[in-house]
Amino acid sequence: METPQLTSLYQQLILEHYRNPRNKSELDGKSVEVHMANPVCGDEIRLQLRIEDDRIAEAKFVGQGCSISQAAVSMMTTLLEGRSLDEADHLARRFTDMMHGDGDAAKDRDLGDLRALQGVSKFPVRIKCALLGFDALQEALKKEFGGEAH
C-alpha cells in the first residue's frame, strides 16, 4: 500500500510533466508520425519519432488533453530517446501491463517516472488516457516494421 507522502509525490510529478512537458514540439526530420485521439474525453497527440539504425534518435509530441495523457506522453518521450525499437516495444508492453494492474510491472525501474502513473490503473475510465501515447508508439513501431506487429 502506498503511503500518503508517496501518493502526493507521484501527483506532483504528474502535474510537473503536465505543466512543463518534455519534448512537446514539432520534430524536424521525423521518420514516422502517428496521430491518436480518445474521442470520449478529447485527448489527442501526434507522436513523432526520428529513427536511425533501429534506434529512436529523437521523440517529440504535439497534443492536448488531460494531465494524465499529457504527462504520460511527456514521460514516455524522455525514456524513448536512444532506445532500440525492441526496447521501445518492451517499454510500451510493460507500461500497458502496469495499467492493467500488473504489480511486477509497477516495480520495474525501467519505467522510470512512468511508475508515478500506477495509481491510474485503479480508475478504468482513465486508463485509456494514460495509454494514449503508448498506443501511438505501438502504431509507430508497426509502421516502422512494415505494418507487422512486433
MDAnalysis code that builds the backbone (N, CA, C; Angstrom):
import MDAnalysis as mda
import numpy as np

u = mda.Universe.empty(450, n_residues=150, atom_resindex=np.repeat(np.arange(150), 3), trajectory=True)
u.add_TopologyAttr("name", ["N", "CA", "C"] * 150)
u.add_TopologyAttr("resid", np.arange(1, 151))
u.add_TopologyAttr("resname", ["MET", "GLU", "THR", "PRO", "GLN", "LEU", "THR", "SER", "LEU", "TYR", "GLN", "GLN", "LEU", "ILE", "LEU", "GLU", "HIS", "TYR", "ARG", "ASN", "PRO", "ARG", "ASN", "LYS", "SER", "GLU", "LEU", "ASP", "GLY", "LYS", "SER", "VAL", "GLU", "VAL", "HIS", "MET", "ALA", "ASN", "PRO", "VAL", "CYS", "GLY", "ASP", "GLU", "ILE", "ARG", "LEU", "GLN", "LEU", "ARG", "ILE", "GLU", "ASP", "ASP", "ARG", "ILE", "ALA", "GLU", "ALA", "LYS", "PHE", "VAL", "GLY", "GLN", "GLY", "CYS", "SER", "ILE", "SER", "GLN", "ALA", "ALA", "VAL", "SER", "MET", "MET", "THR", "THR", "LEU", "LEU", "GLU", "GLY", "ARG", "SER", "LEU", "ASP", "GLU", "ALA", "ASP", "HIS", "LEU", "ALA", "ARG", "ARG", "PHE", "THR", "ASP", "MET", "MET", "HIS", "GLY", "ASP", "GLY", "ASP", "ALA", "ALA", "LYS", "ASP", "ARG", "ASP", "LEU", "GLY", "ASP", "LEU", "ARG", "ALA", "LEU", "GLN", "GLY", "VAL", "SER", "LYS", "PHE", "PRO", "VAL", "ARG", "ILE", "LYS", "CYS", "ALA", "LEU", "LEU", "GLY", "PHE", "ASP", "ALA", "LEU", "GLN", "GLU", "ALA", "LEU", "LYS", "LYS", "GLU", "PHE", "GLY", "GLY", "GLU", "ALA", "HIS"])
u.atoms.positions = np.array([
    [0.842, -1.185, 0.000],
    [0.000, 0.000, 0.000],
    [0.886, 1.246, 0.000],
    [0.509, 2.203, -0.800],
    [1.298, 3.425, -0.906],
    [1.069, 4.330, 0.295],
    [2.126, 4.992, 0.691],
    [2.000, 5.959, 1.776],
    [1.420, 7.251, 1.217],
    [0.756, 8.043, 2.065],
    [0.219, 9.324, 1.568],
    [1.305, 10.221, 0.971],
    [2.524, 10.198, 1.552],
    [3.600, 11.036, 1.011],
    [3.987, 10.597, -0.395],
    [4.033, 9.278, -0.628],
    [4.402, 8.761, -1.939],
    [3.327, 9.120, -2.960],
    [2.069, 8.982, -2.583],
    [0.967, 9.355, -3.466],
    [1.055, 10.829, -3.828],
    [1.332, 11.669, -2.843],
    [1.461, 13.108, -3.078],
    [2.639, 13.403, -4.007],
    [3.754, 12.712, -3.796],
    [4.934, 12.887, -4.645],
    [4.606, 12.503, -6.086],
    [3.903, 11.390, -6.263],
    [3.504, 10.951, -7.601],
    [2.604, 11.987, -8.260],
    [1.645, 12.521, -7.503],
    [0.745, 13.533, -8.053],
    [1.527, 14.771, -8.481],
    [2.507, 15.164, -7.678],
    [3.332, 16.327, -8.021],
    [4.127, 16.078, -9.299],
    [4.659, 14.870, -9.445],
    [5.438, 14.522, -10.632],
    [4.556, 14.555, -11.882],
    [3.344, 14.039, -11.779],
    [2.410, 14.060, -12.906],
    [2.088, 15.503, -13.285],
    [1.793, 16.328, -12.293],
    [1.481, 17.736, -12.573],
    [2.682, 18.479, -13.153],
    [3.880, 18.145, -12.691],
    [5.087, 18.785, -13.220],
    [5.243, 18.472, -14.713],
    [5.038, 17.214, -15.100],
    [5.147, 16.839, -16.518],
    [4.010, 17.453, -17.340],
    [2.853, 17.637, -16.713],
    [1.720, 18.246, -17.422],
    [1.969, 19.737, -17.655],
    [2.442, 20.422, -16.625],
    [2.660, 21.872, -16.722],
    [3.898, 22.228, -17.535],
    [4.909, 21.372, -17.462],
    [6.180, 21.602, -18.171],
    [6.546, 20.343, -18.961],
    [5.780, 20.045, -19.999],
    [6.020, 18.794, -20.736],
    [7.379, 18.785, -21.416],
    [7.989, 17.622, -21.387],
    [9.262, 17.419, -22.077],
    [8.960, 17.015, -23.516],
    [9.784, 17.461, -24.425],
    [9.725, 17.046, -25.836],
    [8.405, 17.403, -26.529],
    [7.747, 18.458, -26.084],
    [6.494, 18.872, -26.726],
    [6.803, 19.944, -27.763],
    [6.972, 19.502, -28.999],
    [7.216, 20.395, -30.135],
    [7.227, 19.562, -31.402],
    [7.200, 20.250, -32.518],
    [7.297, 19.565, -33.811],
    [8.719, 19.023, -33.968],
    [8.834, 17.901, -34.641],
    [10.131, 17.266, -34.871],
    [10.505, 17.379, -36.343],
    [11.591, 18.103, -36.610],
    [12.116, 18.173, -37.969],
    [12.803, 16.844, -38.287],
    [12.649, 16.387, -39.506],
    [13.330, 15.165, -39.925],
    [12.749, 13.905, -39.320],
    [11.456, 13.915, -39.027],
    [10.832, 12.734, -38.419],
    [10.782, 11.572, -39.411],
    [10.926, 10.377, -38.882],
    [10.832, 9.151, -39.681],
    [9.407, 8.638, -39.727],
    [8.690, 8.854, -38.634],
    [7.329, 8.344, -38.521],
    [6.521, 9.281, -37.626],
    [5.233, 9.390, -37.958],
    [4.329, 10.207, -37.155],
    [3.005, 9.455, -37.036],
    [2.453, 9.449, -35.824],
    [1.169, 8.791, -35.583],
    [0.282, 9.741, -34.796],
    [-0.948, 9.891, -35.266],
    [-1.952, 10.696, -34.561],
    [-2.896, 9.741, -33.842],
    [-3.124, 9.982, -32.565],
    [-4.064, 9.189, -31.767],
    [-4.978, 10.138, -31.018],
    [-6.236, 9.747, -30.921],
    [-7.203, 10.556, -30.176],
    [-8.104, 9.642, -29.363],
    [-8.555, 10.161, -28.243],
    [-9.540, 9.480, -27.421],
    [-10.808, 10.326, -27.505],
    [-11.746, 9.943, -28.383],
    [-12.925, 10.767, -28.591],
    [-13.816, 10.896, -27.356],
    [-13.693, 9.967, -26.437],
    [-14.522, 10.003, -25.227],
    [-14.195, 11.228, -24.378],
    [-12.900, 11.542, -24.264],
    [-12.522, 12.655, -23.386],
    [-11.862, 13.823, -24.122],
    [-11.540, 13.644, -25.398],
    [-10.958, 14.731, -26.172],
    [-9.436, 14.789, -26.164],
    [-8.781, 13.840, -25.499],
    [-7.316, 13.810, -25.516],
    [-6.839, 13.470, -26.927],
    [-5.744, 14.110, -27.342],
    [-5.141, 13.734, -28.609],
    [-3.660, 14.084, -28.622],
    [-2.920, 13.272, -29.360],
    [-1.494, 13.523, -29.533],
    [-1.071, 13.134, -30.940],
    [0.004, 13.771, -31.372],
    [0.730, 13.357, -32.573],
    [2.126, 13.024, -32.096],
    [2.465, 11.752, -32.122],
    [3.792, 11.300, -31.728],
    [4.676, 11.281, -32.963],
    [5.868, 11.869, -32.829],
    [6.813, 11.946, -33.938],
    [8.144, 11.361, -33.477],
    [8.669, 10.443, -34.279],
    [9.936, 9.793, -33.960],
    [10.915, 9.950, -35.115],
    [12.177, 10.165, -34.765],
    [13.258, 10.104, -35.763],
    [14.042, 8.851, -35.424],
    [14.058, 7.924, -36.362],
    [14.689, 6.622, -36.134],
    [15.937, 6.522, -36.996],
    [17.026, 6.131, -36.359],
    [18.303, 5.935, -37.045],
    [18.909, 4.630, -36.567],
    [19.266, 3.756, -37.497],
    [19.912, 2.479, -37.164],
    [19.116, 1.691, -36.128],
    [17.806, 1.584, -36.334],
    [16.910, 0.835, -35.441],
    [16.907, 1.343, -34.001],
    [17.219, 2.621, -33.844],
    [17.152, 3.271, -32.534],
    [16.332, 4.547, -32.660],
    [15.689, 4.921, -31.576],
    [14.943, 6.171, -31.564],
    [15.927, 7.282, -31.215],
    [16.277, 8.057, -32.219],
    [17.236, 9.140, -32.030],
    [16.572, 10.331, -31.346],
    [15.283, 10.526, -31.657],
    [14.558, 11.662, -31.086],
    [13.076, 11.325, -31.042],
    [12.404, 11.778, -29.980],
    [10.961, 11.570, -29.816],
    [10.331, 12.880, -29.367],
    [9.310, 13.308, -30.086],
    [8.587, 14.542, -29.749],
    [7.093, 14.273, -29.888],
    [6.308, 15.172, -29.318],
    [4.863, 15.061, -29.475],
    [4.238, 16.436, -29.477],
    [3.059, 16.495, -30.054],
    [2.215, 17.679, -30.024],
    [0.846, 17.166, -29.620],
    [0.186, 17.847, -28.705],
    [-1.126, 17.364, -28.322],
    [-1.789, 18.218, -27.270],
    [-2.958, 17.741, -26.886],
    [-3.727, 18.407, -25.852],
    [-4.563, 17.368, -25.145],
    [-4.921, 17.679, -23.918],
    [-5.764, 16.752, -23.180],
    [-5.552, 16.874, -21.682],
    [-5.990, 15.862, -20.986],
    [-5.932, 15.868, -19.522],
    [-4.504, 15.704, -19.025],
    [-4.332, 15.949, -17.746],
    [-2.997, 15.861, -17.142],
    [-2.409, 14.458, -17.282],
    [-3.231, 13.433, -17.202],
    [-2.714, 12.065, -17.279],
    [-2.181, 11.754, -18.675],
    [-2.947, 12.061, -19.704],
    [-2.485, 11.733, -21.062],
    [-1.239, 12.523, -21.434],
    [-1.221, 13.794, -21.091],
    [-0.097, 14.647, -21.479],
    [1.152, 14.350, -20.647],
    [0.985, 14.086, -19.367],
    [2.131, 13.731, -18.523],
    [2.711, 12.389, -18.948],
    [1.851, 11.436, -19.260],
    [2.331, 10.103, -19.659],
    [3.157, 10.170, -20.935],
    [2.701, 10.934, -21.936],
    [3.453, 11.013, -23.189],
    [4.740, 11.817, -22.982],
    [4.720, 12.807, -22.107],
    [5.937, 13.554, -21.786],
    [6.977, 12.618, -21.156],
    [6.545, 11.843, -20.173],
    [7.446, 10.890, -19.514],
    [7.955, 9.849, -20.508],
    [7.049, 9.360, -21.357],
    [7.411, 8.333, -22.334],
    [8.499, 8.829, -23.279],
    [8.335, 10.041, -23.814],
    [9.319, 10.534, -24.782],
    [10.695, 10.695, -24.162],
    [10.764, 11.038, -22.874],
    [12.078, 11.172, -22.234],
    [12.774, 9.824, -22.125],
    [12.001, 8.760, -22.016],
    [12.593, 7.420, -21.894],
    [12.923, 6.791, -23.244],
    [12.317, 7.265, -24.309],
    [12.494, 6.629, -25.612],
    [13.814, 6.958, -26.293],
    [14.296, 8.164, -26.126],
    [15.477, 8.575, -26.876],
    [16.684, 7.696, -26.566],
    [17.284, 7.168, -27.634],
    [18.447, 6.307, -27.514],
    [18.117, 4.832, -27.407],
    [16.855, 4.507, -27.221],
    [16.469, 3.097, -27.091],
    [16.305, 2.451, -28.461],
    [16.575, 1.146, -28.496],
    [16.323, 0.388, -29.717],
    [14.815, 0.250, -29.896],
    [14.398, -0.104, -31.087],
    [12.972, -0.298, -31.349],
    [12.430, -1.437, -30.493],
    [13.229, -2.479, -30.299],
    [12.803, -3.582, -29.422],
    [12.631, -3.105, -27.983],
    [13.555, -2.282, -27.512],
    [13.444, -1.749, -26.145],
    [12.216, -0.854, -26.003],
    [11.924, -0.075, -27.040],
    [10.736, 0.792, -27.017],
    [9.466, -0.052, -26.966],
    [9.450, -1.125, -27.726],
    [8.307, -2.034, -27.725],
    [8.138, -2.658, -26.338],
    [9.231, -3.071, -25.744],
    [9.193, -3.658, -24.398],
    [8.667, -2.638, -23.380],
    [9.123, -1.398, -23.482],
    [8.655, -0.339, -22.586],
    [7.142, -0.160, -22.714],
    [6.650, -0.128, -23.947],
    [5.208, 0.027, -24.181],
    [4.433, -1.136, -23.575],
    [4.949, -2.332, -23.723],
    [4.263, -3.514, -23.175],
    [4.263, -3.498, -21.649],
    [5.388, -3.119, -21.053],
    [5.465, -3.081, -19.582],
    [4.522, -2.032, -19.012],
    [4.474, -0.861, -19.648],
    [3.585, 0.187, -19.165],
    [2.126, -0.256, -19.296],
    [1.799, -0.892, -20.413],
    [0.439, -1.398, -20.611],
    [0.104, -2.434, -19.540],
    [1.057, -3.325, -19.242],
    [0.846, -4.311, -18.172],
    [0.565, -3.613, -16.844],
    [1.351, -2.570, -16.545],
    [1.150, -1.836, -15.294],
    [-0.247, -1.215, -15.256],
    [-0.689, -0.660, -16.376],
    [-2.022, -0.034, -16.424],
    [-3.133, -1.058, -16.229],
    [-2.820, -2.319, -16.496],
    [-3.811, -3.379, -16.307],
    [-3.605, -4.111, -14.979],
    [-2.875, -3.460, -14.057],
    [-2.776, -3.964, -12.689],
    [-1.633, -4.914, -12.383],
    [-0.682, -5.092, -13.278],
    [0.453, -5.993, -13.046],
    [1.405, -5.361, -12.020],
    [1.460, -5.944, -10.832],
    [2.291, -5.425, -9.755],
    [3.780, -5.486, -10.053],
    [4.220, -6.525, -10.771],
    [5.635, -6.619, -11.132],
    [6.035, -5.497, -12.078],
    [5.174, -5.196, -13.024],
    [5.459, -4.099, -13.961],
    [5.555, -2.781, -13.208],
    [4.709, -2.594, -12.193],
    [4.714, -1.347, -11.421],
    [6.018, -1.147, -10.665],
    [6.766, -2.221, -10.432],
    [8.048, -2.129, -9.724],
    [9.237, -2.054, -10.674],
    [8.983, -2.152, -11.969],
    [10.038, -2.187, -12.977],
    [10.711, -0.817, -13.080],
    [11.963, -0.739, -12.674],
    [12.700, 0.527, -12.675],
    [12.913, 1.078, -14.087],
    [12.823, 0.229, -15.108],
    [12.951, 0.700, -16.492],
    [11.851, 1.688, -16.856],
    [10.727, 1.657, -16.131],
    [9.622, 2.571, -16.410],
    [9.886, 3.976, -15.883],
    [10.901, 4.145, -15.054],
    [11.271, 5.474, -14.568],
    [10.094, 6.225, -13.976],
    [9.948, 7.501, -14.367],
    [8.872, 8.345, -13.843],
    [7.485, 7.798, -14.151],
    [7.371, 6.968, -15.175],
    [6.063, 6.408, -15.536],
    [5.424, 5.635, -14.392],
    [6.243, 5.152, -13.470],
    [5.687, 4.420, -12.324],
    [4.783, 5.308, -11.482],
    [4.938, 6.617, -11.590],
    [4.068, 7.541, -10.859],
    [2.610, 7.407, -11.300],
    [2.398, 6.830, -12.465],
    [1.045, 6.676, -13.001],
    [0.375, 5.359, -12.606],
    [1.038, 4.547, -11.794],
    [0.471, 3.240, -11.469],
    [-0.898, 3.323, -10.805],
    [-1.182, 4.388, -10.055],
    [-2.480, 4.553, -9.414],
    [-3.624, 4.699, -10.401],
    [-3.322, 5.099, -11.625],
    [-4.347, 5.260, -12.663],
    [-5.029, 3.923, -12.946],
    [-4.310, 2.828, -12.748],
    [-4.878, 1.504, -13.038],
    [-6.117, 1.209, -12.202],
    [-6.314, 1.943, -11.111],
    [-7.495, 1.754, -10.255],
    [-8.721, 2.489, -10.791],
    [-8.540, 3.267, -11.867],
    [-9.632, 4.053, -12.452],
    [-9.778, 3.686, -13.929],
    [-10.547, 2.633, -14.223],
    [-10.632, 2.126, -15.603],
    [-10.942, 3.188, -16.650],
    [-11.722, 4.183, -16.315],
    [-12.069, 5.213, -17.294],
    [-10.853, 6.072, -17.659],
    [-9.836, 6.105, -16.815],
    [-8.639, 6.934, -17.061],
    [-7.486, 6.157, -17.694],
    [-7.583, 4.833, -17.722],
    [-6.502, 4.013, -18.281],
    [-6.237, 4.381, -19.738],
    [-7.295, 4.611, -20.518],
    [-7.117, 4.991, -21.932],
    [-6.342, 6.295, -22.055],
    [-6.527, 7.195, -21.100],
    [-5.789, 8.467, -21.115],
    [-4.292, 8.194, -20.997],
    [-3.935, 7.354, -20.026],
    [-2.524, 7.053, -19.782],
    [-1.904, 6.284, -20.945],
    [-2.697, 5.463, -21.609],
    [-2.172, 4.615, -22.683],
    [-2.129, 5.283, -24.058],
    [-2.692, 6.473, -24.182],
    [-2.795, 7.115, -25.493],
    [-1.436, 7.228, -26.198],
    [-0.436, 7.726, -25.516],
    [0.895, 7.854, -26.105],
    [1.519, 6.517, -26.449],
    [1.245, 5.515, -25.609],
    [1.804, 4.187, -25.856],
    [1.095, 3.492, -27.007],
    [-0.196, 3.759, -27.168],
    [-0.904, 3.245, -28.342],
    [-0.287, 3.847, -29.600],
    [0.034, 5.135, -29.554],
    [0.687, 5.796, -30.688],
    [2.071, 5.201, -30.934],
    [2.806, 4.934, -29.864],
    [4.134, 4.339, -30.002],
    [4.045, 2.963, -30.661],
    [3.112, 2.144, -30.216],
    [2.992, 0.806, -30.798],
    [2.585, 0.885, -32.271],
    [1.730, 1.839, -32.609],
    [1.346, 2.033, -34.006],
    [2.556, 2.508, -34.826],
    [3.357, 3.400, -34.255],
    [4.566, 3.880, -34.943],
    [5.541, 2.733, -35.181],
    [5.689, 1.866, -34.199],
    [6.593, 0.725, -34.353],
    [6.079, -0.230, -35.436],
    [4.773, -0.417, -35.507],
    [4.201, -1.248, -36.573],
    [4.506, -0.646, -37.933],
    [4.355, 0.677, -38.054],
    [4.659, 1.365, -39.328],
    [6.129, 1.178, -39.681],
    [6.984, 1.326, -38.703],
    [8.417, 1.231, -38.944],
    [8.820, -0.192, -39.346],
    [8.095, -1.184, -38.813],
    [8.384, -2.584, -39.137],
    [7.567, -3.067, -40.327],
    [7.062, -2.139, -41.145],
    [6.366, -2.511, -42.361],
    [4.965, -3.046, -42.144],
    [4.280, -2.579, -41.103],
    [2.888, -2.973, -40.891],
    [2.721, -4.237, -40.080],
    [3.818, -4.915, -39.761],
    [3.708, -6.149, -38.975],
    [3.757, -5.803, -37.490],
    [2.962, -6.521, -36.730],
    [3.033, -6.370, -35.278],
    [4.391, -6.872, -34.834],
    [4.964, -6.226, -33.876],
    [6.306, -6.606, -33.437],
    [6.249, -7.255, -32.090],
])
